[in-house]
Amino acid sequence: MADLMKTAERAEAIARAAELFPALLGPTSARDLLAWVAAELGDACALDRWFVHGAARTKALAPDLILHVVSGNTPHAALQSLIGGLLLGSRNLVKLPGTGLGEVDQFLACLPADLRAMVEVSVELPSAWLSSADAVVVYGSDQTVAALRARVPPGKIFLGHGHKSSLGLVWHDPVFASCPGAARDASRFDQQGCLSPQVFYVRETHPGFARQYAEKLASALDQFHRAHPRGPLGLEDQAEMANLRAAYRFRAAGDLRVALWEGGGKLDWTVIYEEDSWFTASPLPRVVFVKPLPEDLAGAMGPAADYLGAVGLWPATEDLADRFAALRPSRFCAVGKMQDPPWTWHNGGVARLASLVKWVDFEPSSGLTV
């Protein structure tokens, strides 16, 4: 039975299945997964045995049943959520998007039978799933998260991951060394994930540097596209992309504070430079804005400040993270690594495993023997 497997055994089996998805999951060894458990629960064996906690002992209790509601544009998030549930030893219900999610099917096929039996998937969401689950994890729009939160009975654990926007911040890069990584960050998953940068703010170390950076980023996006083409665009998105380009092309023709780089005959990528510092969310895949870094970046974020996911830094130093701590993202990292969070990352500022477990303490009657 899978529920009799120890955490280390589950980690080994999950890691073997994850070998198929290095681009989506990054390094996923059993050691990585156990380090995640230890970081969040205090001990890699916290789910298996009592361990010292102050003057007593404690043990983590995983939910018996976790419902994961996942979206189609972020298969990596779906796999990460499911892996977390399996690592805890919980049974898992996975509500897939209407078109299904091939990555989840492939992952399940690679699991041993006893772990695979701990997962049930469906493109529908039976009401019984919501009422029977001990914990519900939702990835989707703010509207989807709010609607499902309202349907979850009181007392159940609920983790909602709604809309987030991310940005890059280039503080000092005289030779444009960050541009290939910036292009990768903005292009992976076709810029649809919460860690996908929408805007790169560039400090003007000399007049015109941000505009030069935009031009170099356009070249890097083109190079990335040649090796990793963008996925198909629907007709509505194609029309919206064409309209967006036309509007900025018109502005750039009469305003030196605006510039546009258009990639490919199939609307492959777009870079828009404008001196207006207001945060502009990218509406479509691989549309990147580059702006000079304003003195008050938090103010320039406007309402988007409440939805900030990650900030990519160049260089990624602790001093620079402290300088912009008022932005309050859930993650600072190097430009080029925005799409590669470690397993221990606090998604949305929340410890993903620790938020799902409950704790039981044991106080021995005759002192504590370690």
C-alpha positions as CSV (number, residue, x, y, z in Angstrom):
1,M,0.0,0.0,0.0
2,A,1.3,3.5,-0.9
3,D,0.2,4.9,2.4
4,L,2.6,2.5,4.1
5,M,5.6,3.7,2.1
6,K,8.0,5.9,4.0
7,T,8.7,9.5,2.8
8,A,12.1,8.5,1.4
9,E,10.6,5.6,-0.6
10,R,7.9,7.9,-2.1
11,A,10.6,10.5,-2.9
12,E,12.6,7.9,-4.8
13,A,9.6,6.8,-6.9
14,I,8.5,10.3,-7.6
15,A,12.0,11.4,-8.7
16,R,12.2,8.5,-11.2
17,A,8.9,9.5,-12.7
18,A,10.0,13.2,-12.8
19,E,13.1,12.3,-14.9
20,L,10.8,12.7,-18.0
21,F,10.2,16.4,-17.3
22,P,13.6,18.2,-16.7
23,A,12.4,21.2,-18.7
24,L,9.3,21.6,-16.6
25,L,10.5,20.6,-13.2
26,G,14.2,21.2,-13.1
27,P,16.4,19.0,-10.9
28,T,14.1,16.6,-9.1
29,S,16.2,14.0,-7.3
30,A,15.0,12.2,-4.2
31,R,17.5,14.2,-2.2
32,D,15.9,17.4,-3.6
33,L,12.4,16.3,-2.6
34,L,13.5,15.2,0.9
35,A,15.3,18.5,1.4
36,W,12.0,20.2,0.6
37,V,10.3,18.2,3.3
38,A,13.0,18.9,5.8
39,A,13.0,22.7,5.0
40,E,9.3,23.0,5.5
41,L,8.5,20.4,8.2
42,G,11.7,20.5,10.2
43,D,12.7,17.0,9.5
44,A,12.8,14.8,6.4
45,C,11.0,12.1,8.4
46,A,8.5,14.3,10.0
47,L,5.6,12.4,8.4
48,D,7.0,9.0,9.5
49,R,8.0,9.3,13.1
50,W,8.1,11.5,16.2
51,F,10.9,14.0,16.4
52,V,12.1,16.4,19.0
53,H,10.1,19.7,19.2
54,G,11.0,21.8,22.3
55,A,10.2,19.8,25.4
56,A,8.1,17.3,23.5
57,R,7.9,15.4,20.3
58,T,5.8,16.1,17.2
59,K,4.7,14.5,14.0
60,A,3.2,15.9,10.8
61,L,-0.2,14.6,9.7
62,A,-0.8,14.9,6.0
63,P,-4.4,15.4,4.6
64,D,-6.0,12.1,3.7
65,L,-7.4,13.6,0.5
66,I,-6.1,16.6,-1.5
67,L,-8.0,18.1,-4.5
68,H,-5.8,19.9,-7.1
69,V,-7.6,22.1,-9.6
70,V,-5.0,22.9,-12.3
71,S,-4.9,25.1,-15.4
72,G,-3.8,24.1,-18.9
73,N,-1.3,26.9,-19.5
74,T,1.0,25.9,-16.6
75,P,1.6,22.2,-16.7
76,H,4.7,22.6,-14.5
77,A,2.5,23.9,-11.7
78,A,0.1,21.0,-12.1
79,L,3.0,18.5,-11.7
80,Q,4.5,20.4,-8.8
81,S,1.2,20.4,-6.9
82,L,0.6,16.7,-7.5
83,I,4.2,15.8,-6.6
84,G,3.7,17.7,-3.3
85,G,0.6,15.7,-2.5
86,L,2.2,12.4,-3.3
87,L,5.3,13.3,-1.3
88,L,3.1,13.9,1.7
89,G,1.5,10.5,1.2
90,S,-2.0,11.8,0.6
91,R,-4.6,10.5,-1.9
92,N,-5.0,13.0,-4.7
93,L,-7.9,14.1,-6.9
94,V,-6.8,16.2,-10.0
95,K,-9.3,18.3,-11.9
96,L,-7.7,18.8,-15.3
97,P,-8.6,21.5,-17.9
98,G,-11.3,20.5,-20.4
99,T,-8.7,19.5,-23.0
100,G,-6.8,17.3,-20.5
101,L,-3.1,17.6,-19.6
102,G,-0.8,15.2,-21.4
103,E,2.1,15.9,-19.0
104,V,0.0,14.7,-16.0
105,D,-1.0,11.5,-17.9
106,Q,2.7,10.8,-18.8
107,F,3.8,11.4,-15.2
108,L,1.2,9.1,-13.8
109,A,2.2,6.4,-16.3
110,C,5.8,6.5,-14.9
111,L,4.7,6.0,-11.3
112,P,4.7,2.6,-9.6
113,A,1.3,1.1,-9.3
114,D,0.8,1.7,-5.6
115,L,1.5,5.4,-6.0
116,R,-0.5,5.7,-9.2
117,A,-3.5,4.3,-7.3
118,M,-3.3,7.3,-5.0
119,V,-4.3,9.6,-7.9
120,E,-7.7,10.1,-9.7
121,V,-8.0,12.5,-12.5
122,S,-11.0,14.1,-14.3
123,V,-11.8,16.9,-16.6
124,E,-15.0,17.5,-14.7
125,L,-15.3,18.6,-11.1
126,P,-17.8,16.5,-9.2
127,S,-19.4,18.3,-6.2
128,A,-18.4,15.3,-4.1
129,W,-14.7,16.0,-4.7
130,L,-15.1,19.5,-3.1
131,S,-17.0,18.2,-0.1
132,S,-14.8,15.1,0.5
133,A,-11.4,16.7,0.1
134,D,-9.5,17.6,3.3
135,A,-7.5,20.2,1.4
136,V,-8.1,22.1,-1.9
137,V,-5.3,23.6,-4.0
138,V,-6.4,25.8,-7.0
139,Y,-4.5,27.2,-9.9
140,G,-6.4,29.6,-12.1
141,S,-7.8,33.0,-12.6
142,D,-8.8,35.1,-9.6
143,Q,-12.5,34.4,-10.5
144,T,-11.9,30.7,-10.5
145,V,-10.1,30.8,-7.2
146,A,-12.8,32.9,-5.6
147,A,-15.6,30.8,-6.9
148,L,-14.1,27.5,-5.6
149,R,-13.1,29.1,-2.3
150,A,-16.8,29.9,-1.8
151,R,-17.7,26.2,-2.4
152,V,-15.2,24.7,0.0
153,P,-16.8,23.8,3.3
154,P,-15.5,25.6,6.4
155,G,-12.6,24.0,8.2
156,K,-11.0,22.7,5.0
157,I,-7.5,23.8,4.0
158,F,-7.7,26.0,0.9
159,L,-4.7,27.3,-1.1
160,G,-5.5,29.5,-4.0
161,H,-3.0,30.6,-6.6
162,G,-4.6,33.2,-8.8
163,H,-3.3,35.9,-11.1
164,K,0.4,37.1,-10.6
165,S,2.7,39.3,-12.6
166,S,6.4,39.3,-12.5
167,L,9.1,41.7,-13.6
168,G,12.9,41.9,-14.3
169,L,15.1,44.6,-12.8
170,V,18.4,45.4,-14.5
171,W,20.6,47.5,-12.2
172,H,24.0,47.3,-13.8
173,D,24.7,45.4,-17.0
174,P,27.1,47.4,-19.3
175,V,27.7,44.5,-21.7
176,F,24.0,43.3,-21.9
177,A,25.0,39.9,-20.4
178,S,21.5,39.4,-18.9
179,C,19.7,39.6,-22.2
180,P,19.8,35.9,-23.1
181,G,18.5,35.0,-19.7
182,A,15.9,37.7,-19.9
183,A,14.7,36.3,-23.2
184,R,14.5,32.8,-21.8
185,D,12.5,34.1,-18.7
186,A,10.0,35.9,-20.9
187,S,9.6,33.1,-23.5
188,R,9.3,29.9,-21.5
189,F,5.7,28.7,-21.1
190,D,4.9,31.4,-23.7
191,Q,4.9,34.0,-20.8
192,Q,1.7,32.5,-19.3
193,G,3.0,31.6,-15.9
194,C,3.1,33.6,-12.7
195,L,6.9,33.8,-12.9
196,S,6.9,35.1,-16.4
197,P,8.3,38.7,-16.5
198,Q,6.0,41.2,-18.2
199,V,8.3,44.2,-17.9
200,F,12.0,44.8,-17.6
201,Y,13.0,47.9,-15.7
202,V,16.5,49.0,-16.7
203,R,18.5,51.6,-14.7
204,E,19.8,54.3,-17.0
205,T,23.5,54.1,-16.2
206,H,23.9,56.5,-19.1
207,P,21.3,58.3,-21.3
208,G,19.5,55.9,-23.7
209,F,20.8,52.7,-22.1
210,A,17.3,51.3,-21.4
211,R,16.4,51.7,-25.1
212,Q,19.7,50.0,-26.1
213,Y,18.8,47.2,-23.7
214,A,15.4,46.8,-25.4
215,E,17.2,46.4,-28.8
216,K,19.6,43.8,-27.4
217,L,16.7,42.0,-25.7
218,A,14.8,41.9,-29.1
219,S,17.9,40.2,-30.6
220,A,18.0,37.7,-27.8
221,L,14.3,36.9,-28.1
222,D,14.8,36.2,-31.8
223,Q,17.6,33.8,-31.0
224,F,15.6,32.0,-28.4
225,H,12.6,31.8,-30.7
226,R,14.7,30.1,-33.4
227,A,15.5,27.2,-31.0
228,H,12.2,27.3,-29.1
229,P,9.3,28.5,-31.3
230,R,6.2,30.0,-29.6
231,G,3.1,27.8,-29.4
232,P,0.2,28.5,-31.8
233,L,-2.0,31.6,-31.3
234,G,-5.7,31.6,-31.7
235,L,-7.4,33.9,-34.1
236,E,-8.5,36.3,-31.4
237,D,-5.0,36.5,-30.1
238,Q,-3.6,37.0,-33.5
239,A,-5.9,39.9,-34.1
240,E,-5.1,41.4,-30.7
241,M,-1.4,41.1,-31.3
242,A,-1.7,42.7,-34.7
243,N,-3.7,45.6,-33.2
244,L,-1.2,46.0,-30.4
245,R,1.7,46.2,-32.8
246,A,-0.1,48.6,-35.0
247,A,-0.9,50.9,-32.1
248,Y,2.7,51.0,-30.9
249,R,4.0,51.3,-34.5
250,F,1.9,54.4,-34.9
251,R,3.1,55.9,-31.6
252,A,6.8,55.1,-32.3
253,A,6.5,56.9,-35.7
254,G,5.8,60.3,-33.9
255,D,7.3,59.8,-30.5
256,L,11.0,59.2,-29.8
257,R,10.1,58.0,-26.3
258,V,8.5,54.9,-27.8
259,A,10.1,52.1,-29.9
260,L,9.0,48.8,-31.3
261,W,10.8,45.6,-32.4
262,E,8.6,43.0,-34.1
263,G,9.8,39.5,-34.5
264,G,8.8,37.1,-37.2
265,G,6.1,36.9,-39.8
266,K,4.0,34.9,-37.4
267,L,3.9,37.4,-34.6
268,D,6.6,35.4,-32.8
269,W,7.7,38.0,-30.3
270,T,7.4,41.7,-29.6
271,V,9.5,44.2,-27.6
272,I,8.1,47.5,-26.7
273,Y,10.2,50.3,-25.3
274,E,8.5,53.3,-23.7
275,E,9.8,55.9,-21.2
276,D,6.5,55.9,-19.3
277,S,7.4,54.0,-16.1
278,W,3.9,52.7,-15.3
279,F,3.8,48.9,-15.1
280,T,2.2,47.6,-18.2
281,A,1.0,44.0,-18.0
282,S,1.8,42.0,-21.2
283,P,-1.5,41.0,-22.8
284,L,-0.1,38.2,-25.0
285,P,2.6,35.6,-25.3
286,R,6.1,36.9,-25.7
287,V,5.2,40.5,-25.6
288,V,7.8,42.2,-23.4
289,F,8.0,45.8,-22.2
290,V,11.2,47.6,-21.4
291,K,11.2,50.8,-19.4
292,P,13.7,53.0,-17.6
293,L,13.8,52.2,-13.9
294,P,11.9,55.0,-12.1
295,E,13.0,56.4,-8.7
296,D,9.7,55.1,-7.1
297,L,9.3,51.6,-8.6
298,A,6.7,50.6,-6.0
299,G,4.6,53.6,-7.0
300,A,5.0,52.8,-10.7
301,M,3.5,49.4,-10.1
302,G,0.1,50.8,-9.2
303,P,-2.5,48.1,-8.6
304,A,-0.2,45.4,-10.0
305,A,1.9,45.7,-6.7
306,D,-0.7,43.5,-5.0
307,Y,-0.1,40.8,-7.6
308,L,3.6,40.7,-7.8
309,G,5.0,37.2,-8.1
310,A,8.8,37.3,-8.7
311,V,11.4,39.9,-9.4
312,G,14.4,38.9,-11.5
313,L,17.5,40.9,-10.6
314,W,20.7,41.6,-12.4
315,P,23.0,41.3,-10.6
316,A,21.2,39.1,-8.1
317,T,22.7,40.4,-4.9
318,E,21.3,40.5,-1.4
319,D,21.9,44.3,-1.3
320,L,19.8,44.8,-4.4
321,A,17.0,42.5,-3.0
322,D,17.1,44.6,0.2
323,R,16.9,47.8,-1.8
324,F,13.7,46.7,-3.4
325,A,12.2,44.7,-0.5
326,A,9.3,47.1,-0.4
327,L,7.9,45.5,-3.6
328,R,7.2,42.4,-1.4
329,P,7.4,39.7,-4.1
330,S,7.4,36.1,-3.0
331,R,10.7,35.6,-4.7
332,F,13.9,37.5,-5.8
333,C,16.2,35.6,-8.1
334,A,18.7,36.1,-10.9
335,V,17.5,37.2,-14.4
336,G,17.6,34.0,-16.4
337,K,16.4,31.8,-13.5
338,M,12.9,33.2,-13.0
339,Q,11.3,30.1,-14.4
340,D,13.4,27.7,-12.4
341,P,12.3,28.0,-8.8
342,P,13.7,25.5,-6.3
343,W,11.4,23.0,-4.7
344,T,11.7,25.0,-1.5
345,W,10.2,28.1,-3.1
346,H,7.3,29.7,-1.2
347,N,4.8,30.0,-4.0
348,G,2.7,33.1,-3.3
349,G,4.7,33.6,0.0
350,V,3.2,30.3,1.3
351,A,5.1,27.1,2.4
352,R,3.5,24.7,0.1
353,L,3.9,21.5,2.2
354,A,3.7,23.0,5.7
355,S,0.4,24.8,4.8
356,L,-1.2,21.4,4.0
357,V,-0.2,19.4,7.2
358,K,-1.4,19.5,10.7
359,W,0.6,18.6,13.7
360,V,0.2,16.2,16.6
361,D,2.4,16.6,19.7
362,F,3.5,13.9,22.1
363,E,4.7,14.6,25.7
364,P,6.3,11.6,27.3
365,S,5.3,10.9,30.9
366,S,8.8,10.3,32.2
367,G,11.0,12.8,30.4
368,L,12.2,12.9,26.8
369,T,14.7,10.4,25.5
370,V,16.3,11.3,22.3
